[in-house]
Amino acid sequence: MKLWQDLFGTDYGLMSIAGIIFMIFMGIWFVRFFIRKASEPPRDQ
């Protein structure tokens, strides 16, 4: 239970949670971005 108290009860625990959540959402955004760009037809220049 000390783990959960440290994770949710301290400033470094909350920053760890924020960093993990940010990295998960950034990964989801990049996957969707690259899939969308890969499915576009190539542009002629």
C-alpha positions as CSV (number, residue, x, y, z in Angstrom):
1,M,0.0,0.0,0.0
2,K,3.0,2.3,0.4
3,L,3.3,2.2,-3.4
4,W,-0.2,3.6,-3.9
5,Q,0.3,6.2,-1.2
6,D,3.6,7.4,-2.8
7,L,2.0,7.4,-6.3
8,F,-1.1,9.4,-5.5
9,G,0.0,11.2,-2.4
10,T,3.3,12.8,-3.4
11,D,4.3,15.4,-5.9
12,Y,6.8,13.1,-7.7
13,G,4.1,10.4,-7.8
14,L,1.6,12.8,-9.4
15,M,4.1,14.0,-11.9
16,S,4.9,10.4,-12.8
17,I,1.2,9.8,-13.4
18,A,1.0,13.0,-15.5
19,G,4.1,11.9,-17.5
20,I,2.7,8.4,-18.2
21,I,-0.7,9.7,-19.3
22,F,1.0,12.4,-21.5
23,M,3.1,9.7,-23.2
24,I,0.2,7.4,-23.8
25,F,-1.9,10.2,-25.4
26,M,1.1,11.3,-27.4
27,G,1.6,7.8,-28.7
28,I,-2.0,7.5,-29.7
29,W,-1.9,10.8,-31.5
30,F,1.3,9.9,-33.4
31,V,-0.2,6.5,-34.5
32,R,-3.4,8.2,-35.8
33,F,-1.4,11.0,-37.4
34,F,1.0,8.6,-39.3
35,I,-1.9,6.3,-40.4
36,R,-3.8,9.3,-41.7
37,K,-0.7,10.6,-43.6
38,A,0.2,7.2,-45.0
39,S,-3.3,6.7,-46.4
40,E,-3.2,10.1,-48.3
41,P,-2.4,10.0,-52.0
42,P,1.1,11.4,-52.8
43,R,1.1,15.0,-53.9
44,D,2.7,16.1,-57.2
45,Q,5.1,19.0,-56.9
